[in-house]
Structures are given as C-alpha cells and as structure tokens.
Amino acid sequence: MKTGWEIDDEDEEELEMKMCSFSKFISQVLFRRCPTDLVKVCVQSHVYDPHCFLVDGLICYAVKHNVQQLTVHLLSDCPYLFPESFWTCRSLTSLELKGTDWMPMKLPTLLACPALKSLRLSQFSAAGPNFEPTAFSGCPNLENLKLFDILAVGSKGLCIDADNLRSLVLSFASLGDGKVEIYAPRLTTFKYSGTPPIVCLTDHPDSVDDVYFDLKTPPRFKRSEKEYGLRLINILNEFRHAKSLTLSLSVEVLTKCCSLRDQDLRPFANLKIKVDKWLFMKPKSFERILDSLLSCSATMKLYDFSGMDSQMAGYESPVGSD
C-alpha cells in the first residue's frame, strides 16, 4: 500500500507533467498563429514559480501584438511581477487586473499607458516603500477607473490625477489613516464603498452629477462615533456640489452627533437624495437623517428610485424647493 506522501509526490509529478505539456501546447498555438494585432486577451492562472514564464510569455505576446483589451486574473500563493513592458503598453485601451486578498498585486511606480481609457484593479495594496501615490497619472486618456478591494493605503496616500476621468469607483477592504487625493476636473460619477477615508478633492468640479456612498463602520469606530461622524461629514463636504447623492444606512451615525453635524456640515448647492428600500425599513432613522441633511440645503429634494410607492418620496426641504 502506498503512503499518503507517496501519493502526494506522484500527484505533484503528474501535475508537473501536465503543466509542461500545456506550456508546450500554448507555445505551439502562438507560434502558428497569424501575426496580426490582438483585440482582446484573457488570462486566468494559478501562478507557481516554475511556470511564471508561461504567464510572462502570454502577456509579452499580447503586448507585442498591440492588444487593446486585456484581463488578467492571478490566483497565487506567491508574488508575481509583471514584465516591465506590460506597464508601458501603448495599445491598451481597457485593462483589468485581479489578485487575491492573501497575495495582493504589486503595482509599478508609474502606469504609463497613453491609450488606456478603462482601468479596473482588484486586490492590490497602495502601501509600502516602493509604491508611488501618483502611479495612475501616466494615463492621460483615462475615463473610467475602478479600484476594488484596496487592501491598504500607506502614509504616502493615494493620488488620482486624471484630467479626462469621468467615472471613479473606490472600494476599500481596509484603509487606516491613509489619504485619498483626487484631481479630476471632468468627473461626473463617484462611487465609494468601505471605511471612511480622508478624502480630498483638489477642486470641487460642478460636473459631478452622481455620488454614491456605501460606508462601513470599522470596529475601532464603534466606540468613537464622533470621530466616525466627523470623517463622514468631511467626505460629504468634499462632494457638496453633487446633484445626486445616494447614501447607505451607515449615514445614520449623523443622528448621534448633532452638535458636530450642525457645526461642520456645509450647505449643498443643489442636492437630490436617492432613497433606496433600506430607508423604509427604519422610518425613525429615516426621519432623523432627513432632518440632518435637509437642514443644510435650501433646494434639496427627495425621490424614490427603488420602485416603492411611499409618501416620503415627495418630502422636500422646508427652507425651499427647486
């Protein structure tokens, strides 16, 4: 009878043989392919040290053949470094990269893809000695930026500097005290999910139409609602020129720090609150939230986009209406 170790060794040898065979197959396919430019390439792989060359080869091949849309999902227990030519690809218009929460992707000091219009990154860390806050500033034509499950933001912070950016999505798994600085004069849509950061707009563009916040209450803030409320107020102040604002139930914390709210929450220029179904599940909290927000906008209206017929959908500011 074979022992468990012997079976594992045989399975590992068999896997190694299959990987070598698969690598040769991929190489032959690419060698025999007509050398025309590529439109879309998707790579999903478990990256192991002995076979990193396979992923490297696929990415380098795609870059060499002027790929326009590239998606790479890496499931790995070890760090993977992309080829240097990848971060300066001149043909890319759409890029999606996804790592894992136990092995985040390592970003370059500068992503320099001049044709890139859409960028989506998942599971990466914006911290560490080699991370540069302005890593995304080398894409002058970037219009859509989605950063999901950002694992950390270091003391250097994170800077989004994109003149042509229209849509920005930020989702933080954790943040700490890192700062997010945004320079995007043409920004129209902003969506945020995660713990409340220190968000700073270098200007306050009137072009922002839609803002969505799904704020999470981190455990360390549950004992300090005043600090959490202050962070939330600071975020709302940064987007006070927005025309439409969608808030999650976590905004309820504003009702527990009235003096702070009245002192620090700035007036909104022309705001509409979108009401989702969660509001109708807690009517008392809903009324307190309305009092908090309606008191700081003379032109704010409330309307229901959840498809629910509610009397509250027509609630208007007592100060005025548009």
C-alpha positions as a Markdown table, in Angstrom:
| # | Residue | x | y | z |
|---|---|---|---|---|
| 1 | Met | 0.0 | 0.0 | 0.0 |
| 2 | Lys | 1.3 | 3.5 | -0.9 |
| 3 | Thr | 1.6 | 6.1 | 1.8 |
| 4 | Gly | 0.0 | 9.5 | 1.7 |
| 5 | Trp | 3.4 | 11.1 | 1.0 |
| 6 | Glu | 4.0 | 8.8 | -2.0 |
| 7 | Ile | 0.6 | 9.6 | -3.4 |
| 8 | Asp | 1.2 | 13.3 | -3.0 |
| 9 | Asp | 4.5 | 13.0 | -4.7 |
| 10 | Glu | 3.0 | 11.1 | -7.6 |
| 11 | Asp | 0.2 | 13.7 | -7.9 |
| 12 | Glu | 2.7 | 16.5 | -7.9 |
| 13 | Glu | 4.8 | 14.8 | -10.6 |
| 14 | Glu | 1.7 | 14.2 | -12.7 |
| 15 | Leu | 0.7 | 17.9 | -12.3 |
| 16 | Glu | 4.2 | 19.0 | -13.3 |
| 17 | Met | 4.0 | 16.8 | -16.5 |
| 18 | Lys | 0.6 | 18.3 | -17.4 |
| 19 | Met | 1.8 | 21.8 | -16.9 |
| 20 | Cys | 4.8 | 21.2 | -19.1 |
| 21 | Ser | 2.6 | 19.7 | -21.8 |
| 22 | Phe | 0.2 | 22.6 | -21.6 |
| 23 | Ser | 3.0 | 25.1 | -21.8 |
| 24 | Lys | 4.3 | 23.5 | -25.0 |
| 25 | Phe | 0.7 | 23.5 | -26.4 |
| 26 | Ile | 0.3 | 27.2 | -25.8 |
| 27 | Ser | 3.7 | 27.9 | -27.3 |
| 28 | Gln | 2.8 | 26.0 | -30.4 |
| 29 | Val | -0.6 | 27.8 | -30.8 |
| 30 | Leu | 1.1 | 31.2 | -30.5 |
| 31 | Phe | 3.9 | 30.2 | -32.9 |
| 32 | Arg | 1.4 | 29.0 | -35.6 |
| 33 | Arg | -1.0 | 31.9 | -35.2 |
| 34 | Cys | -1.2 | 34.5 | -37.9 |
| 35 | Pro | 0.8 | 37.5 | -36.6 |
| 36 | Thr | -2.0 | 40.1 | -36.7 |
| 37 | Asp | -2.8 | 42.5 | -33.9 |
| 38 | Leu | -4.9 | 41.3 | -31.0 |
| 39 | Val | -8.2 | 42.8 | -29.8 |
| 40 | Lys | -8.9 | 41.0 | -26.6 |
| 41 | Val | -6.9 | 38.6 | -24.4 |
| 42 | Cys | -8.0 | 37.0 | -21.1 |
| 43 | Val | -5.6 | 35.2 | -18.8 |
| 44 | Gln | -6.6 | 33.3 | -15.7 |
| 45 | Ser | -4.0 | 31.2 | -14.0 |
| 46 | His | -2.6 | 29.7 | -10.8 |
| 47 | Val | 0.9 | 31.1 | -10.9 |
| 48 | Tyr | 3.6 | 28.9 | -9.5 |
| 49 | Asp | 7.3 | 29.8 | -9.5 |
| 50 | Pro | 8.3 | 27.1 | -12.0 |
| 51 | His | 5.7 | 28.2 | -14.5 |
| 52 | Cys | 5.8 | 32.0 | -14.3 |
| 53 | Phe | 7.4 | 32.0 | -17.7 |
| 54 | Leu | 4.1 | 30.8 | -19.2 |
| 55 | Val | 2.1 | 33.9 | -17.9 |
| 56 | Asp | 5.1 | 36.1 | -18.8 |
| 57 | Gly | 5.1 | 34.8 | -22.3 |
| 58 | Leu | 1.4 | 35.3 | -22.8 |
| 59 | Ile | 1.5 | 38.8 | -21.5 |
| 60 | Cys | 4.6 | 39.8 | -23.6 |
| 61 | Tyr | 3.0 | 38.2 | -26.7 |
| 62 | Ala | -0.2 | 40.2 | -26.2 |
| 63 | Val | 1.8 | 43.5 | -25.7 |
| 64 | Lys | 4.0 | 42.8 | -28.7 |
| 65 | His | 0.8 | 42.2 | -30.9 |
| 66 | Asn | -0.8 | 45.5 | -29.8 |
| 67 | Val | -3.6 | 44.1 | -27.6 |
| 68 | Gln | -6.4 | 46.5 | -27.0 |
| 69 | Gln | -8.3 | 44.8 | -24.1 |
| 70 | Leu | -6.5 | 42.7 | -21.5 |
| 71 | Thr | -7.9 | 40.8 | -18.5 |
| 72 | Val | -5.5 | 39.0 | -16.1 |
| 73 | His | -6.8 | 37.1 | -13.0 |
| 74 | Leu | -3.9 | 35.6 | -11.0 |
| 75 | Leu | -4.6 | 33.1 | -8.2 |
| 76 | Ser | -1.3 | 32.7 | -6.5 |
| 77 | Asp | 0.3 | 32.0 | -3.2 |
| 78 | Cys | 3.5 | 33.8 | -4.3 |
| 79 | Pro | 4.1 | 37.3 | -5.5 |
| 80 | Tyr | 4.1 | 37.8 | -9.3 |
| 81 | Leu | 5.9 | 40.6 | -11.0 |
| 82 | Phe | 4.5 | 41.7 | -14.4 |
| 83 | Pro | 7.0 | 42.1 | -17.2 |
| 84 | Glu | 8.2 | 45.8 | -17.4 |
| 85 | Ser | 6.9 | 46.2 | -21.0 |
| 86 | Phe | 3.4 | 45.5 | -19.7 |
| 87 | Trp | 3.2 | 48.7 | -17.7 |
| 88 | Thr | 4.1 | 50.9 | -20.7 |
| 89 | Cys | 1.9 | 49.2 | -23.4 |
| 90 | Arg | 0.9 | 51.9 | -25.9 |
| 91 | Ser | -2.0 | 50.0 | -27.5 |
| 92 | Leu | -4.1 | 49.1 | -24.4 |
| 93 | Thr | -7.5 | 50.8 | -24.2 |
| 94 | Ser | -9.0 | 48.6 | -21.5 |
| 95 | Leu | -7.2 | 46.7 | -18.6 |
| 96 | Glu | -8.5 | 44.6 | -15.8 |
| 97 | Leu | -6.2 | 43.0 | -13.2 |
| 98 | Lys | -7.2 | 40.9 | -10.3 |
| 99 | Gly | -5.1 | 39.5 | -7.5 |
| 100 | Thr | -6.0 | 37.8 | -4.2 |
| 101 | Asp | -6.6 | 39.1 | -0.7 |
| 102 | Trp | -3.7 | 36.9 | 0.6 |
| 103 | Met | -1.3 | 37.9 | -2.1 |
| 104 | Pro | -2.1 | 41.5 | -3.4 |
| 105 | Met | -0.7 | 42.7 | -6.7 |
| 106 | Lys | 2.4 | 44.8 | -6.8 |
| 107 | Leu | 1.9 | 48.0 | -8.9 |
| 108 | Pro | 4.6 | 49.8 | -10.7 |
| 109 | Thr | 5.9 | 53.3 | -9.7 |
| 110 | Leu | 4.1 | 54.6 | -12.8 |
| 111 | Leu | 1.5 | 53.1 | -15.1 |
| 112 | Ala | 2.2 | 54.7 | -18.4 |
| 113 | Cys | -0.4 | 53.5 | -21.0 |
| 114 | Pro | -1.2 | 56.6 | -23.1 |
| 115 | Ala | -4.2 | 55.0 | -24.9 |
| 116 | Leu | -5.8 | 53.5 | -21.8 |
| 117 | Lys | -9.4 | 54.6 | -21.2 |
| 118 | Ser | -10.7 | 52.0 | -18.8 |
| 119 | Leu | -8.8 | 50.5 | -15.8 |
| 120 | Arg | -10.1 | 48.1 | -13.2 |
| 121 | Leu | -7.9 | 46.8 | -10.4 |
| 122 | Ser | -8.9 | 44.3 | -7.7 |
| 123 | Gln | -7.0 | 43.2 | -4.6 |
| 124 | Phe | -3.9 | 45.4 | -4.6 |
| 125 | Ser | -2.1 | 47.4 | -1.9 |
| 126 | Ala | -1.4 | 51.1 | -2.1 |
| 127 | Ala | 1.3 | 51.0 | 0.6 |
| 128 | Gly | 4.9 | 50.0 | 1.0 |
| 129 | Pro | 8.2 | 51.7 | 0.3 |
| 130 | Asn | 8.0 | 51.1 | -3.5 |
| 131 | Phe | 4.5 | 52.4 | -4.0 |
| 132 | Glu | 4.2 | 55.9 | -5.6 |
| 133 | Pro | 0.9 | 57.8 | -4.8 |
| 134 | Thr | 0.8 | 59.1 | -8.4 |
| 135 | Ala | 1.1 | 55.6 | -10.0 |
| 136 | Phe | -2.0 | 56.3 | -12.2 |
| 137 | Ser | -1.0 | 59.7 | -13.5 |
| 138 | Gly | 0.7 | 58.3 | -16.6 |
| 139 | Cys | -2.6 | 57.6 | -18.4 |
| 140 | Pro | -3.8 | 60.9 | -19.9 |
| 141 | Asn | -6.9 | 59.5 | -21.7 |
| 142 | Leu | -8.2 | 57.5 | -18.7 |
| 143 | Glu | -12.0 | 58.0 | -18.4 |
| 144 | Asn | -13.1 | 55.1 | -16.2 |
| 145 | Leu | -11.2 | 54.0 | -13.1 |
| 146 | Lys | -12.4 | 51.2 | -10.8 |
| 147 | Leu | -10.3 | 50.2 | -7.8 |
| 148 | Phe | -11.9 | 47.3 | -5.9 |
| 149 | Asp | -10.8 | 45.8 | -2.5 |
| 150 | Ile | -7.9 | 48.1 | -1.9 |
| 151 | Leu | -6.1 | 46.3 | 0.9 |
| 152 | Ala | -4.2 | 49.2 | 2.3 |
| 153 | Val | -3.2 | 52.8 | 1.8 |
| 154 | Gly | 0.1 | 53.8 | 3.2 |
| 155 | Ser | 1.3 | 57.0 | 4.8 |
| 156 | Lys | 2.1 | 58.4 | 1.3 |
| 157 | Gly | -1.6 | 58.2 | 0.4 |
| 158 | Leu | -3.2 | 57.6 | -2.9 |
| 159 | Cys | -3.4 | 60.3 | -5.7 |
| 160 | Ile | -5.9 | 60.1 | -8.6 |
| 161 | Asp | -4.7 | 62.6 | -11.1 |
| 162 | Ala | -6.6 | 62.3 | -14.4 |
| 163 | Asp | -7.8 | 65.3 | -16.4 |
| 164 | Asn | -10.3 | 63.2 | -18.5 |
| 165 | Leu | -11.6 | 61.0 | -15.8 |
| 166 | Arg | -15.4 | 60.7 | -15.9 |
| 167 | Ser | -16.2 | 57.8 | -13.6 |
| 168 | Leu | -14.4 | 56.8 | -10.4 |
| 169 | Val | -15.1 | 53.8 | -8.2 |
| 170 | Leu | -13.2 | 53.2 | -5.0 |
| 171 | Ser | -13.7 | 50.2 | -2.8 |
| 172 | Phe | -11.6 | 49.7 | 0.3 |
| 173 | Ala | -11.2 | 46.5 | 2.3 |
| 174 | Ser | -9.2 | 48.5 | 4.9 |
| 175 | Leu | -7.7 | 51.9 | 4.9 |
| 176 | Gly | -6.4 | 53.1 | 8.3 |
| 177 | Asp | -5.4 | 56.8 | 8.2 |
| 178 | Gly | -4.3 | 57.0 | 4.5 |
| 179 | Lys | -5.4 | 59.9 | 2.4 |
| 180 | Val | -7.0 | 59.8 | -1.0 |
| 181 | Glu | -6.4 | 62.9 | -3.1 |
| 182 | Ile | -8.5 | 63.3 | -6.3 |
| 183 | Tyr | -7.8 | 65.7 | -9.1 |
| 184 | Ala | -10.4 | 65.1 | -11.8 |
| 185 | Pro | -12.0 | 68.3 | -13.2 |
| 186 | Arg | -14.3 | 66.3 | -15.6 |
| 187 | Leu | -15.5 | 63.8 | -13.0 |
| 188 | Thr | -19.3 | 63.1 | -13.3 |
| 189 | Thr | -19.8 | 59.9 | -11.3 |
| 190 | Phe | -18.2 | 58.9 | -8.0 |
| 191 | Lys | -18.9 | 55.7 | -6.1 |
| 192 | Tyr | -17.3 | 54.8 | -2.8 |
| 193 | Ser | -17.5 | 51.6 | -0.6 |
| 194 | Gly | -15.6 | 50.9 | 2.5 |
| 195 | Thr | -14.4 | 52.5 | 5.7 |
| 196 | Pro | -14.4 | 56.3 | 5.8 |
| 197 | Pro | -11.1 | 57.7 | 4.5 |
| 198 | Ile | -9.6 | 61.1 | 4.4 |
| 199 | Val | -10.8 | 62.2 | 1.0 |
| 200 | Cys | -9.6 | 65.4 | -0.6 |
| 201 | Leu | -10.7 | 66.9 | -3.9 |
| 202 | Thr | -8.1 | 69.3 | -5.2 |
| 203 | Asp | -11.0 | 71.2 | -6.7 |
| 204 | His | -14.8 | 70.9 | -6.4 |
| 205 | Pro | -16.0 | 70.4 | -10.0 |
| 206 | Asp | -19.5 | 71.4 | -10.9 |
| 207 | Ser | -19.6 | 68.4 | -13.3 |
| 208 | Val | -20.2 | 65.8 | -10.6 |
| 209 | Asp | -23.7 | 64.6 | -11.1 |
| 210 | Asp | -24.0 | 61.3 | -9.2 |
| 211 | Val | -22.3 | 60.4 | -5.9 |
| 212 | Tyr | -22.8 | 57.0 | -4.1 |
| 213 | Phe | -21.6 | 56.2 | -0.7 |
| 214 | Asp | -21.8 | 52.7 | 1.0 |
| 215 | Leu | -19.9 | 53.4 | 4.1 |
| 216 | Lys | -18.8 | 50.7 | 6.5 |
| 217 | Thr | -18.3 | 51.2 | 10.2 |
| 218 | Pro | -14.9 | 49.7 | 11.2 |
| 219 | Pro | -14.7 | 48.1 | 14.7 |
| 220 | Arg | -12.4 | 50.8 | 16.0 |
| 221 | Phe | -15.0 | 53.5 | 15.3 |
| 222 | Lys | -17.9 | 51.8 | 17.1 |
| 223 | Arg | -16.5 | 53.2 | 20.4 |
| 224 | Ser | -15.9 | 56.6 | 18.9 |
| 225 | Glu | -19.0 | 57.7 | 16.9 |
| 226 | Lys | -17.9 | 61.3 | 17.0 |
| 227 | Glu | -14.7 | 60.5 | 15.1 |
| 228 | Tyr | -16.6 | 58.4 | 12.6 |
| 229 | Gly | -19.2 | 61.1 | 12.2 |
| 230 | Leu | -16.6 | 63.7 | 11.5 |
| 231 | Arg | -15.0 | 61.6 | 8.8 |
| 232 | Leu | -18.3 | 61.1 | 7.2 |
| 233 | Ile | -19.1 | 64.8 | 7.3 |
| 234 | Asn | -15.7 | 65.6 | 5.7 |
| 235 | Ile | -16.5 | 63.3 | 2.9 |
| 236 | Leu | -19.9 | 64.8 | 2.3 |
| 237 | Asn | -18.4 | 68.3 | 2.3 |
| 238 | Glu | -16.0 | 67.3 | -0.4 |
| 239 | Phe | -18.9 | 66.5 | -2.7 |
| 240 | Arg | -21.3 | 69.2 | -1.7 |
| 241 | His | -21.7 | 70.3 | -5.4 |
| 242 | Ala | -23.1 | 67.0 | -6.5 |
| 243 | Lys | -26.6 | 67.0 | -8.0 |
| 244 | Ser | -27.5 | 63.5 | -6.8 |
| 245 | Leu | -26.4 | 61.6 | -3.7 |
| 246 | Thr | -27.1 | 58.0 | -2.7 |
| 247 | Leu | -26.3 | 57.1 | 0.9 |
| 248 | Ser | -26.3 | 53.7 | 2.7 |
| 249 | Leu | -27.7 | 53.2 | 6.2 |
| 250 | Ser | -24.4 | 54.0 | 7.8 |
| 251 | Val | -25.2 | 57.7 | 7.4 |
| 252 | Glu | -27.4 | 57.1 | 10.5 |
| 253 | Val | -24.3 | 57.9 | 12.6 |
| 254 | Leu | -25.0 | 61.6 | 11.8 |
| 255 | Thr | -28.1 | 61.5 | 14.0 |
| 256 | Lys | -25.9 | 60.6 | 17.0 |
| 257 | Cys | -23.6 | 63.7 | 16.8 |
| 258 | Cys | -26.0 | 66.6 | 16.3 |
| 259 | Ser | -23.6 | 69.3 | 17.6 |
| 260 | Leu | -20.8 | 68.1 | 15.3 |
| 261 | Arg | -23.2 | 68.0 | 12.4 |
| 262 | Asp | -24.6 | 71.5 | 12.8 |
| 263 | Gln | -21.2 | 72.9 | 13.2 |
| 264 | Asp | -19.2 | 71.2 | 10.4 |
| 265 | Leu | -21.7 | 70.1 | 7.7 |
| 266 | Arg | -21.6 | 72.6 | 4.9 |
| 267 | Pro | -24.6 | 73.6 | 2.7 |
| 268 | Phe | -25.2 | 71.6 | -0.5 |
| 269 | Ala | -25.7 | 73.6 | -3.7 |
| 270 | Asn | -28.4 | 71.6 | -5.5 |
| 271 | Leu | -28.8 | 68.1 | -4.0 |
| 272 | Lys | -31.3 | 65.3 | -4.5 |
| 273 | Ile | -31.3 | 62.3 | -2.2 |
| 274 | Lys | -32.0 | 59.0 | -3.8 |
| 275 | Val | -34.0 | 56.7 | -1.5 |
| 276 | Asp | -33.3 | 53.0 | -1.5 |
| 277 | Lys | -35.5 | 50.4 | 0.1 |
| 278 | Trp | -33.3 | 50.2 | 3.3 |
| 279 | Leu | -34.6 | 53.6 | 4.4 |
| 280 | Phe | -38.2 | 52.4 | 4.6 |
| 281 | Met | -37.2 | 49.6 | 7.0 |
| 282 | Lys | -36.2 | 52.1 | 9.7 |
| 283 | Pro | -38.6 | 55.0 | 9.5 |
| 284 | Lys | -37.4 | 56.8 | 12.6 |
| 285 | Ser | -33.8 | 56.8 | 11.5 |
| 286 | Phe | -35.0 | 57.9 | 8.1 |
| 287 | Glu | -36.7 | 61.0 | 9.6 |
| 288 | Arg | -33.6 | 61.9 | 11.6 |
| 289 | Ile | -31.4 | 61.5 | 8.6 |
| 290 | Leu | -33.7 | 63.8 | 6.6 |
| 291 | Asp | -33.6 | 66.4 | 9.3 |
| 292 | Ser | -29.8 | 66.3 | 9.3 |
| 293 | Leu | -29.4 | 66.7 | 5.5 |
| 294 | Leu | -32.4 | 68.8 | 4.6 |
| 295 | Ser | -31.4 | 71.4 | 7.1 |
| 296 | Cys | -28.3 | 72.2 | 5.0 |
| 297 | Ser | -29.8 | 72.6 | 1.6 |
| 298 | Ala | -32.4 | 75.1 | 0.5 |
| 299 | Thr | -33.0 | 73.4 | -2.8 |
| 300 | Met | -32.8 | 69.7 | -1.9 |
| 301 | Lys | -35.5 | 67.3 | -3.0 |
| 302 | Leu | -36.0 | 63.6 | -2.1 |
| 303 | Tyr | -37.2 | 61.0 | -4.5 |
| 304 | Asp | -37.7 | 57.3 | -4.6 |
| 305 | Phe | -35.7 | 55.2 | -7.1 |
| 306 | Ser | -36.4 | 51.8 | -5.5 |
| 307 | Gly | -39.8 | 51.4 | -7.2 |
| 308 | Met | -41.6 | 51.7 | -3.9 |
| 309 | Asp | -44.7 | 53.9 | -3.6 |
| 310 | Ser | -44.0 | 55.9 | -0.5 |
| 311 | Gln | -45.3 | 59.2 | 0.9 |
| 312 | Met | -41.8 | 60.1 | 1.8 |
| 313 | Ala | -40.7 | 60.1 | -1.8 |
| 314 | Gly | -42.1 | 63.6 | -2.1 |
| 315 | Tyr | -40.5 | 65.1 | 1.0 |
| 316 | Glu | -39.0 | 68.5 | 0.4 |
| 317 | Ser | -36.8 | 70.9 | 2.3 |
| 318 | Pro | -38.9 | 73.3 | 4.5 |
| 319 | Val | -36.5 | 76.1 | 3.5 |
| 320 | Gly | -37.3 | 76.0 | -0.2 |
| 321 | Ser | -37.7 | 73.8 | -3.2 |
| 322 | Asp | -36.5 | 73.7 | -6.8 |
